[in-house]
């Protein structure tokens, strides 16, 4: 039972159902998924049945009608058992949020209900080999040619792309206009001229495959989301949402690492005494718990700000920054508590450390979050 502020019985019931599913379906396969780098896209039909693939969407567009808090709790439960699955779901949300925020009703109707029911998987292509933290530097071009656009360029680290049915691609329609020259398009992966690499070799979240996407293809005019030049703003609004999702994934991994540490500290004996009786270990456990709770508070606060319908970049960045850094501390401490056993691949501790590490990098690095926070309080 999660008694933290703002969580209703209804939110909890949703999270409990997802927790049961994750414990039964994801946890037993998480080590194999990681070690054999099996794509977590195979869980899409099961996740869709539980409503997870559309939890970011209103009922009108196929969502199951749960609150943003229930969605965040669900992501925590998924990440607790398999962070790579939470990451795959998060990448799908980046794509469908782009359509929800930037698109018109015709595009929403064409993609979102199918995406919610697991019939279509989405990917989000903003990052490029030479444009990560500063997407305004992107080189991908979209040139208008009568009733269509010619998209040319290369996108990098695109999660889900190899399993996706559609990719939301950000490209420059006006290269001289900085961020105001970016537009956004939905591109079906079957489009001729779109090619996808084999998956990148990643340190962690190895079941969340990321790809390079090369574009030299024609996309119909009606696949543009919103007006020309509105893409940067759409991307930033989408990232405001997704940074809370990353905070939730960080919390899920940290919860798993702390739970494992508490069990180990009680069971493992040193000189006849449980590890848990050593003050050095107790204080470490206390610091882990403290950071986890602070991460929860910031994440629930950001979720409440999101629900309030006003701009919440500050809250979202604070939650992502703090929770991802807390997950780094907590997973590292958990491995230390487990000693040599934690360092083996027999236990999930080393996986938690590797999975947590990306949380400080993707969807805006810790440095970018600090920039957003500083700009917000200085404004
Ligand atoms: N919501 C709505 N509008 C936003 C916004 C948000 N969250 N963030 C910025 N904007 C708007 C600004 O209001 C501004 O609008 P005007 O042009 O009308 O003035 C415009 O977007 C440009 O904003 P800004 O000047 O802040 O843009 P910068 O180029 O300085 O970039 C950061 C800001 C650093 C925050 C942005 O580049 C960023 O988030 N980078 C990280 C990208 C990232 O997360 N990549 C990972 C990809 S997914 S793995």
Boltz pocket constraint, residues with backbone or C-beta under 6 A from the ligand:
constraints:
  - pocket:
      binder: B
      contacts: [[A, 126], [A, 127], [A, 132], [A, 133], [A, 134], [A, 135], [A, 136], [A, 157], [A, 179], [A, 180], [A, 232], [A, 233], [A, 236], [A, 237], [A, 239], [A, 240], [A, 311], [A, 313], [A, 361], [A, 362], [A, 363], [A, 364], [A, 365], [A, 368], [A, 371], [A, 372]]
      max_distance: 6.0
